């Protein structure tokens, strides 16, 4: 573990202590969990993650149109106008 120092408002510290007592875990553990949740929900992805998401999306959606590859610009213009 790496030790770090943060500053909280009085109300944040009070609420964390209250939650800490209710859940029977340390304030530090609550902060670690919060940081983990923030990291997981972050939009930051590395190149491999973005590539894997793009590959997973291929073929998952169907428009019912058979000429998308030829007329994609036309369809985009129609949808954005």
Secondary structure, 3 states (H helix, E strand, C coil): CCCCCCCCCHHHHHHHHHHHHHHCCCHHHHHHHHHHHHHHHCCCCCHHHHHHHHHHHCCCCCCCCCCHHHHHHHHHHHHHC
